[in-house]
Structure formats: structure tokens, C-alpha cells
Amino acid sequence: MERANDSAFSGFILLGFSNQPQLETALFAVILIIYSLSCLGNGAIMLLSTMDPHLHSPMYFFLSNLSFMDLCLTTCTVPQTLANFKGKDKTITYGGCVAQLFIALGLGGVECVLLSVMAYDRYVAVCRPLHYMVIVHPQLCLQLVVTAWLTGFGNSVVQTALTMTLPLCGKNQVDHFFCEVPVMLKLACTNTSVNEAELFAVSVFFLVVPLSLILVSYGHITRAVLKIKSAQGRQKAFGTCGSHLMVVIIFFGTLISMYLQPPSSYSQDVNKSIALFYTLVTPLLNPLIYTLRNKEVKGALRRQMRRILDLRQS
């Protein structure tokens, strides 16, 4: 088979920013710091949501899933990127490339669906507060999260199979710092117009549809907030919604700019910068904006710290 011949080589070469070695050195330090903070923030949210009974609510159930997903997404790409930046060997095995593409693409799809689920949760909480626990019951929460994970990784199975079975004709230099569908399509030595059209259709489903649902939800939330008589209450609500929307715009904006245009029109340097944003910056912003500014999370953190100190003293 042609695919077997293509995959017989030792692996792909991830070029990254190898044409700018000074930039790689600076990026290594920046990425390592952001990755460490992201792991710390998302790990803290997962632990607090599990350990503190005050956070056993639908919102924090969704947030803990988002944190777990972000932790997996950064871990899927960042360690390999750091190794490539620091060492001379920039290769990744064929199997490693397939796994990286499959996991990153699946997690990206999960986040798109999960963010729309979280927007719906906030819509019900703000616009129908008296019916919140009846509408957003535990069984529905579990069903929504399972749907997000199955949808994201179901799509990833198809996309990975379609992309990694394309003939490469011996080409193995990937002008990126991790394996991603648009970059792999550019590497193929055959007509990829069908793949590009299929990728565009799937991107509309995973990007435009969830983003539209999120904007509609926040439109209803804004209308409800404007009815609040207290100026302080309105300001607090708008501050929270504005922060959430900022994360949504950054995440969806970067993905839309990559996946809703033909791969042939990509600027690789811009493409790499965009990829850094949604694989590294967004997972750091999520815990900062969604929860670490939240009084309930801060209270839970203080309670757990006191609990640890009491255990040490006893």
C-alpha cells in the first residue's frame, strides 16, 4: 500500500521556528512558564471541584471538564514542542504524529461543544433561575458532557483517517511545531480539494454553529442583565459575561481564521502564532477568567488551605 511506503520512514520533521533559532530560545522559556501556570490553574480547578462540596454544581462540573480537556490539550502538544525547541532532533514518529493530530483535533472539537453547553448553562442560570436545578439536572449535565466528548472524538477519527492516508511521496518536513490537519494537507502530493471541502463543512458545524448558539445565549443574558435595577449588579454581571466572551472570541476567532480558509492560502508564520494561542494561551485564560476570579472558588481554595494546615498541625 502507498500509505505503508509513506510511513516507512523514521518520522516527520517538525520545523517549528527552526529558521529563527533566537526566537526558539525565547519561546522555550515563555512556553514553559505558560504551560506550568496552565497545569497549575487547571489542576487546581479540577481538585477543588472534586473536593469541595460547595462546588458540586452543574457550572463547576462543566468547568472541571473544561479544565481536564485544556490540561490534555496542552500536554498533547507542548512537551514535544519544548523538546524540539531545546534539542537538535526535531523528528516525531509517524505514530506519534497520528496520535498528536487525533488527540488535538478531538479535544478542540470537545471544547467547541463544551463552551456552547456552558453558555446554555449560564443562560438558564440568569434567565430562568427558579427552574435552574430542574432544567440543568445531573443526568442532563452528564449527557451533555458525554455528547461533547463523543462528538469531538468521533469527528477526530474521521478527520485523522482522511488526512493521514493521503500520499506524501516521501515528503516529511512539517512546517509547524505539531501535527495539524491544514499543515498535513499541504504536505500531501495529491489533489486535496475534496478533503478541504469536507474540512470546511465540518469546521462550520464545530465552529460557526456553537459560536452562534453562544452569542444567542449571551444576547438573552445581556437583555436579562439590563433589567437589573442595581447598577452594581449590572456592572458585576457585565464584567463576568465580558470576561467569558473574551475567552470565546479568542478561542473561536483563532480556529475560524485557520479552518475556514483553504490551506493553500495560509501564511505559515501566522498559522504557527494562531496555533500557539489556542493550544497554549486559551487553556491558561480559561481558569483565570472562568473561576479564579470567582468568589466561590477563592472561598473553596481558602477552605482547602485551612484544611491542609489543620492536618499538618494535628
C-alpha positions in Angstrom: 0.0 0.0 0.0 1.1 3.5 -0.7 0.4 4.6 2.8 2.7 1.9 4.2 5.5 3.1 2.0 5.0 6.7 3.1 5.0 5.7 6.8 8.1 3.5 6.5 10.5 6.4 7.1 11.7 7.2 10.7 9.1 10.0 11.1 8.2 13.6 10.3 10.5 16.6 10.9 8.7 19.4 12.8 10.4 22.5 11.6 8.7 24.9 14.1 10.6 28.1 14.2 14.0 26.5 13.3 14.7 29.2 10.8 14.7 31.6 13.8 16.9 29.9 16.5 16.9 33.0 18.7 13.1 33.1 18.7 13.1 29.4 19.7 15.2 30.1 22.7 12.9 32.9 23.9 9.8 30.9 23.1 11.1 27.9 25.1 11.1 30.0 28.3 7.8 31.7 27.6 6.0 28.4 26.7 7.4 26.6 29.7 6.2 29.3 32.1 2.7 29.4 30.5 2.4 25.6 30.4 3.4 25.4 34.1 0.9 28.0 35.1 -1.8 26.4 32.9 -1.2 23.0 34.5 -1.3 24.6 38.0 -4.5 26.6 37.3 -6.4 23.8 35.6 -5.2 21.2 38.1 -6.4 23.4 41.0 -9.9 23.8 39.5 -10.2 20.0 38.9 -9.1 19.3 42.5 -11.3 22.0 44.1 -14.4 21.0 42.0 -14.0 17.4 43.3 -13.0 18.0 46.9 -15.2 21.0 47.9 -18.9 20.2 48.4 -19.8 23.9 47.7 -18.6 23.5 44.1 -20.7 20.4 43.4 -22.9 22.2 41.0 -23.6 21.9 37.2 -21.4 25.0 36.4 -18.3 23.6 38.2 -19.0 20.1 36.7 -18.7 21.7 33.2 -15.7 23.8 34.3 -13.8 20.8 35.7 -14.4 19.0 32.3 -13.1 22.1 30.5 -10.0 22.2 32.7 -9.3 18.5 32.2 -9.7 19.0 28.4 -7.3 22.0 28.5 -4.8 20.1 30.5 -4.9 17.3 28.0 -4.7 19.7 25.0 -1.6 21.5 26.2 0.1 18.2 27.3 -0.6 16.7 23.9 1.5 19.4 22.1 3.7 21.4 24.5 6.2 18.8 25.7 7.0 17.8 22.1 7.3 21.5 21.2 9.7 22.2 24.1 11.8 19.1 23.2 12.1 20.3 19.6 13.0 23.9 20.7 15.7 22.7 23.0 17.2 19.8 21.1 18.7 19.3 17.6 16.4 16.3 16.9 13.1 17.7 15.7 11.6 14.4 14.5 8.3 12.8 15.5 7.4 9.3 14.6 4.5 8.6 12.2 2.5 7.0 15.0 3.3 10.0 17.3 2.1 12.4 14.6 -1.1 10.4 14.1 -1.7 10.4 17.9 -1.0 14.1 18.3 -3.3 15.0 15.4 -6.1 12.7 16.7 -5.9 14.0 20.3 -5.5 17.7 19.5 -8.3 17.6 16.9 -10.6 15.7 19.2 -10.0 18.0 22.2 -10.6 21.0 20.0 -14.0 19.7 18.9 -14.9 18.9 22.5 -14.1 22.4 23.7 -16.2 23.9 20.9 -19.2 21.9 22.0 -18.5 22.3 25.7 -18.3 26.1 25.5 -21.7 26.2 23.9 -23.0 23.9 26.7 -21.6 26.2 29.3 -23.2 29.2 27.6 -26.6 27.4 27.8 -25.9 26.7 31.5 -25.3 30.4 32.2 -28.4 31.3 30.1 -30.6 29.1 32.3 -29.0 30.3 35.5 -29.5 34.0 34.6 -32.8 33.9 32.7 -34.6 31.1 34.4 -33.1 31.0 37.9 -36.1 29.5 39.7 -36.1 26.5 37.3 -32.4 26.1 37.1 -31.9 22.9 39.1 -35.0 21.3 37.4 -33.7 22.1 33.9 -30.0 21.5 34.4 -30.2 18.3 36.4 -27.3 16.0 37.0 -28.4 13.5 34.3 -28.6 16.2 31.7 -25.2 17.5 32.7 -23.7 14.1 32.2 -25.5 13.6 28.9 -24.2 17.0 27.6 -20.6 16.3 28.6 -20.7 12.8 27.1 -22.1 14.2 23.9 -19.4 16.8 23.7 -16.6 14.2 24.1 -18.2 11.7 21.7 -18.9 14.3 19.1 -15.4 15.8 19.3 -13.5 12.5 19.1 -16.0 10.9 16.6 -15.1 13.7 14.2 -11.4 13.3 15.0 -11.5 9.6 14.0 -12.8 10.5 10.6 -10.5 13.6 10.0 -7.4 11.7 11.1 -8.1 8.8 8.9 -8.8 11.0 5.8 -5.7 13.2 6.4 -3.1 10.6 7.4 -4.0 8.2 4.5 -3.1 10.9 1.9 0.1 10.1 -0.2 3.1 12.2 0.8 5.6 11.0 -1.9 8.4 10.9 0.6 7.8 14.5 1.9 8.2 14.6 5.7 9.1 18.2 6.7 6.1 19.7 8.6 6.3 23.5 8.7 4.7 23.6 12.1 5.5 22.7 15.7 2.9 19.9 15.9 0.9 17.8 13.5 -2.3 19.5 12.4 -4.8 18.9 9.6 -4.3 22.0 7.4 -0.5 21.6 7.6 -0.7 17.9 6.7 -3.0 18.6 3.8 -0.3 21.0 2.4 2.2 18.2 2.7 0.2 15.8 0.5 1.3 15.3 -3.1 -2.2 14.8 -4.5 -5.3 16.9 -5.1 -6.8 17.7 -1.7 -9.8 19.7 -2.8 -12.3 17.1 -1.6 -10.5 17.0 1.8 -10.5 20.8 2.0 -14.2 20.9 1.2 -15.0 18.3 3.8 -12.9 20.0 6.4 -14.6 23.3 5.7 -18.1 21.7 6.2 -17.0 20.1 9.5 -15.5 23.4 10.7 -18.7 25.2 10.1 -20.5 22.6 12.2 -17.9 22.8 15.1 -17.1 26.5 14.9 -19.9 28.6 13.4 -22.9 26.6 14.9 -21.6 26.6 18.6 -20.4 30.2 18.3 -23.9 31.2 17.1 -25.5 29.4 20.0 -23.1 31.1 22.4 -23.8 34.6 21.1 -27.6 34.0 21.2 -27.3 32.8 24.8 -25.3 35.8 25.8 -27.7 38.0 23.9 -30.6 36.7 26.2 -28.3 37.1 29.2 -27.5 40.7 28.3 -31.2 41.5 27.9 -31.9 40.0 31.4 -29.0 41.8 33.0 -30.2 45.2 31.6 -33.4 44.6 33.6 -31.4 44.5 36.9 -32.2 47.7 38.8 -28.9 47.8 40.8 -26.1 49.5 38.9 -23.6 47.4 40.9 -25.3 44.2 40.0 -25.4 45.1 36.3 -21.7 46.0 36.3 -20.8 42.8 38.0 -22.9 40.7 35.6 -21.5 42.5 32.5 -17.9 42.1 33.9 -18.4 38.3 34.2 -20.1 38.0 30.8 -17.5 40.2 29.1 -14.7 38.0 30.5 -16.4 34.8 29.3 -17.0 36.3 25.9 -13.3 37.3 25.6 -12.2 33.7 26.0 -14.8 32.6 23.5 -13.8 35.2 20.9 -10.1 34.3 21.3 -10.7 30.6 21.0 -13.2 30.6 18.2 -11.6 33.5 16.4 -8.2 31.8 16.1 -9.8 28.5 15.0 -12.0 30.2 12.4 -9.1 32.1 10.9 -7.3 28.7 10.4 -10.0 26.3 9.4 -12.4 28.4 7.4 -10.0 29.3 4.7 -8.3 27.0 2.2 -4.9 25.6 3.4 -3.3 26.8 0.2 -3.8 30.4 1.4 -2.2 30.0 4.8 0.8 32.1 5.9 2.8 29.6 7.9 4.2 32.1 10.4 0.7 33.5 11.1 -0.6 29.9 11.3 2.0 29.0 13.9 1.2 32.1 16.0 -2.5 31.3 15.9 -1.9 27.7 16.9 0.2 28.9 19.9 -2.8 30.9 21.0 -5.4 28.2 21.0 -3.2 25.4 22.3 -1.4 27.5 25.0 -2.9 30.9 25.8 -6.6 29.9 25.9 -6.0 27.0 28.3 -4.3 29.5 30.6 -7.0 32.1 30.3 -9.9 29.6 31.0 -9.0 29.0 34.7 -8.1 32.7 35.2 -11.3 34.1 33.7 -13.9 31.4 34.4 -13.1 30.6 38.0 -10.0 32.1 39.7 -11.8 35.4 39.7 -14.8 33.8 41.2 -15.6 34.3 44.9 -16.8 30.7 45.3 -13.6 29.3 44.0 -11.5 31.6 46.2 -13.5 30.5 49.2 -13.1 26.9 48.3 -9.3 27.4 47.9 -9.1 29.1 51.4 -11.1 26.2 53.0 -8.8 23.6 51.5 -5.7 25.5 52.6 -7.0 25.7 56.1 -7.8 22.0 56.0 -4.3 21.2 54.9 -2.8 23.4 57.7 -5.1 21.8 60.3 -4.0 18.4 59.2 -0.3 19.4 59.5 -0.7 20.9 62.9 -2.6 17.8 64.2 
